[in-house]
Amino acid sequence: PTLSWSKVEGATKYEVWRKVGSTGEYKKYYTTDKLSFTNYDVKPNTNYYYKIKALHSSNNAANSAYSNVVYINIK
């Protein structure tokens, strides 16, 4: 799956958080300076949940709340 999001004012990096299955825990999965991310590390018949957090340019502290969760089922 490929995720994409809008630029957050003042952000220079974005954290991609992912959990596997409905009972899993979110873990920071990837950090990027792009406005999209393609996750190639997926397995068939598995549910994945993603959320994004923006990081501020001056100290890489989070300057946004998490995005809405995106749910993807790999068939």
C-alpha positions in Angstrom: 0.0 0.0 0.0 1.0 3.6 -0.6 0.0 6.3 1.9 0.1 10.0 1.1 -0.7 13.1 3.2 -0.7 16.9 3.0 2.2 19.0 4.1 2.1 20.3 7.7 3.3 23.9 8.1 6.8 23.9 9.7 7.3 20.1 9.4 10.3 18.7 7.7 9.9 15.1 8.5 7.0 12.7 9.1 6.7 9.6 11.2 4.7 6.6 9.8 3.2 4.6 12.7 1.9 1.1 12.0 0.2 -1.7 13.8 -0.5 -5.2 12.5 -4.0 -6.6 13.2 -6.7 -5.0 15.3 -5.1 -6.0 18.6 -1.5 -5.1 17.8 0.3 -2.0 19.2 1.3 1.0 17.1 5.1 1.2 16.6 7.0 3.9 14.8 7.7 2.2 11.5 9.4 4.8 9.2 10.5 8.4 9.1 10.6 10.4 5.8 10.8 13.9 4.5 8.5 12.9 1.6 4.7 13.3 1.5 4.1 9.6 0.8 5.3 6.2 1.8 5.0 2.8 0.2 5.0 -0.2 2.5 6.4 -3.2 0.7 6.8 -5.3 4.0 3.2 -6.7 4.1 1.8 -10.2 4.2 -1.4 -11.5 2.5 -4.6 -11.8 4.6 -3.3 -9.3 7.1 -4.9 -6.0 8.3 -2.6 -3.0 8.7 -3.4 0.3 10.4 -1.3 3.4 9.8 -1.2 6.9 11.2 1.2 9.8 10.5 2.8 12.4 12.8 4.6 15.6 11.6 8.0 16.6 13.1 8.9 20.2 13.5 12.0 21.5 11.7 13.9 23.0 14.6 14.0 20.1 17.1 12.2 17.2 15.4 9.6 17.4 18.1 6.1 16.4 17.1 4.2 19.5 16.1 1.0 17.7 15.1 -1.4 15.2 16.5 -1.6 11.9 14.8 -3.5 11.8 11.6 -6.7 9.8 11.3 -6.0 6.1 11.1 -6.0 4.4 7.7 -6.9 0.7 7.6 -5.7 -1.5 4.8 -6.5 -5.2 4.3 -3.9 -7.0 2.2 -5.6 -9.8 0.2 
